[in-house]
Amino acid sequence: MRSFTRKHFVVLSLVGLGIAGVMATVHAFAQTANGAAYVIVERLTTTGPESIQQEYGKVSRDIVAKFGGRYLARSQQNTLLEGEGTVPCCMAIISFPSTEAAKNWFSSPENQDAAKIRRSGATFRIVSVQGVP
């Protein structure tokens, strides 16, 4: 019977790392296969100074990233292309890897604490839209 050598240890370690890598890739693919989610944030009315929203923006970036999200668009220069009504002054579109990730972000204690800042200076409508698989 052979003894377990350093070479065996290295080979088994590499095999283990390979398996872990495949599992991580499969997990990421499964999240993508379930479809991304996009969160659309509209500021409907402003009730406080703009500095409140700037403060919220700084706090929210890290929270969004923690849940796999990233900002695709943020603008105060929006144009109504069709329909009636006013255009929200400020909008953002945030991409998340899944609807579940978007819901987890929104309901997280960190986001709910940050939302207190956001809500202290404006009213919003926030909608999650399921992406196309």
C-alpha positions as CSV (number, residue, x, y, z in Angstrom):
1,M,0.0,0.0,0.0
2,R,1.3,3.4,-1.0
3,S,1.7,6.2,1.5
4,F,0.0,9.6,1.1
5,T,2.6,12.0,-0.3
6,R,2.8,15.7,-0.8
7,K,2.1,15.1,-4.5
8,H,-1.2,13.3,-3.6
9,F,-2.2,16.2,-1.3
10,V,-1.6,18.8,-4.1
11,V,-3.5,16.7,-6.6
12,L,-6.5,16.2,-4.3
13,S,-6.4,19.9,-3.3
14,L,-6.5,20.9,-7.0
15,V,-9.4,18.5,-7.7
16,G,-11.2,20.0,-4.7
17,L,-10.7,23.5,-5.9
18,G,-11.9,22.5,-9.4
19,I,-15.1,21.0,-7.9
20,A,-15.7,24.1,-5.9
21,G,-15.2,26.3,-9.0
22,V,-17.7,24.2,-11.0
23,M,-20.2,24.4,-8.1
24,A,-19.8,28.2,-8.0
25,T,-20.3,28.4,-11.7
26,V,-23.4,26.2,-11.6
27,H,-24.9,28.4,-8.8
28,A,-24.2,31.6,-10.8
29,F,-25.7,30.1,-13.9
30,A,-28.8,28.9,-12.0
31,Q,-29.3,32.5,-10.6
32,T,-29.0,33.9,-14.2
33,A,-31.2,31.2,-15.6
34,N,-33.9,32.3,-13.1
35,G,-33.7,35.7,-14.7
36,A,-32.3,38.9,-13.6
37,A,-34.5,41.5,-11.9
38,Y,-34.5,45.2,-12.4
39,V,-35.6,47.7,-9.8
40,I,-37.0,51.0,-11.1
41,V,-36.9,53.8,-8.6
42,E,-38.9,57.0,-9.2
43,R,-38.8,60.0,-7.0
44,L,-42.4,61.3,-7.2
45,T,-42.2,64.4,-4.9
46,T,-39.4,66.2,-3.2
47,T,-40.3,67.2,0.4
48,G,-36.8,68.2,1.7
49,P,-33.5,69.6,0.6
50,E,-31.6,67.8,-2.2
51,S,-28.8,67.1,0.3
52,I,-31.0,64.4,1.9
53,Q,-31.1,62.5,-1.4
54,Q,-27.4,62.9,-1.9
55,E,-26.8,61.4,1.6
56,Y,-29.1,58.5,0.7
57,G,-27.2,57.9,-2.5
58,K,-23.9,57.6,-0.8
59,V,-25.3,55.1,1.8
60,S,-27.3,53.1,-0.7
61,R,-24.5,52.2,-3.1
62,D,-22.8,49.7,-0.7
63,I,-26.1,48.2,0.3
64,V,-27.1,47.6,-3.3
65,A,-23.7,46.0,-4.0
66,K,-24.0,43.7,-0.9
67,F,-27.0,42.0,-2.5
68,G,-25.4,41.7,-6.0
69,G,-27.0,44.8,-7.4
70,R,-25.5,47.5,-9.5
71,Y,-26.9,50.8,-10.8
72,L,-27.5,50.8,-14.6
73,A,-28.9,54.3,-14.7
74,R,-29.4,57.3,-12.4
75,S,-30.7,60.5,-13.8
76,Q,-32.4,63.8,-13.0
77,Q,-32.7,64.5,-16.8
78,N,-35.6,62.3,-17.8
79,T,-37.8,62.6,-20.9
80,L,-41.4,61.4,-21.4
81,L,-41.5,59.6,-24.7
82,E,-45.2,58.5,-24.7
83,G,-48.2,58.9,-22.5
84,E,-49.5,61.6,-20.3
85,G,-48.5,63.0,-17.0
86,T,-45.4,64.4,-15.5
87,V,-42.0,62.8,-15.6
88,P,-40.4,62.0,-12.2
89,C,-37.6,64.3,-11.5
90,C,-35.2,61.5,-10.5
91,M,-35.1,57.9,-11.5
92,A,-32.8,55.0,-11.1
93,I,-32.6,51.5,-12.6
94,I,-30.8,48.8,-10.6
95,S,-29.9,45.4,-11.8
96,F,-30.0,42.3,-9.5
97,P,-29.1,38.7,-10.3
98,S,-32.6,37.5,-9.4
99,T,-36.0,38.7,-8.2
100,E,-35.1,37.0,-4.9
101,A,-32.0,39.2,-4.6
102,A,-34.0,42.3,-5.3
103,K,-36.5,41.4,-2.6
104,N,-33.8,40.6,-0.1
105,W,-32.1,43.9,-0.8
106,F,-35.3,45.9,-0.4
107,S,-36.5,44.2,2.8
108,S,-33.0,44.0,4.4
109,P,-32.5,45.9,7.7
110,E,-29.7,47.9,6.1
111,N,-31.9,49.1,3.3
112,Q,-34.8,49.8,5.6
113,D,-32.6,52.0,7.8
114,A,-31.3,53.8,4.7
115,A,-34.9,54.2,3.4
116,K,-35.6,56.4,6.5
117,I,-33.1,58.9,5.1
118,R,-34.6,58.7,1.6
119,R,-38.2,59.0,2.8
120,S,-37.3,62.0,5.0
121,G,-36.9,64.2,2.0
122,A,-39.1,62.7,-0.8
123,T,-41.8,60.2,-1.8
124,F,-41.0,57.3,-4.1
125,R,-42.4,54.5,-6.2
126,I,-40.1,51.4,-6.4
127,V,-41.0,48.6,-8.7
128,S,-39.2,45.3,-9.3
129,V,-39.4,44.0,-12.9
130,Q,-38.4,40.4,-13.8
131,G,-35.8,40.3,-16.5
132,V,-36.0,38.1,-19.6
133,P,-34.3,34.8,-19.2
